[in-house]
């Protein structure tokens, strides 16, 4: 199996079942016969969750004392 098909490329959810012809991911998204990924609500919820976590970390970094410290913290968050 293709390594890139082992997880949903939109949200990173693991493969639930399927093989080369059709694959369904734990988020509910699926791919049929080599077609593009069809995203479902679970996929969007996973993406929104990741975005909220990122936003919370940036807000925390923004509370640091100096501009340099804020800039370093945000660079570190973006590298992860």
Buried (B, 14 or more C-beta within 10 A) or exposed (E): EEEEBEBBEBBBBEBBEBEEEEBBBBBBBBBEEEEEBEBBEBBBEBBEEEEEEEEEBBEEBEEBEEEEEBEEBBEEBEEE
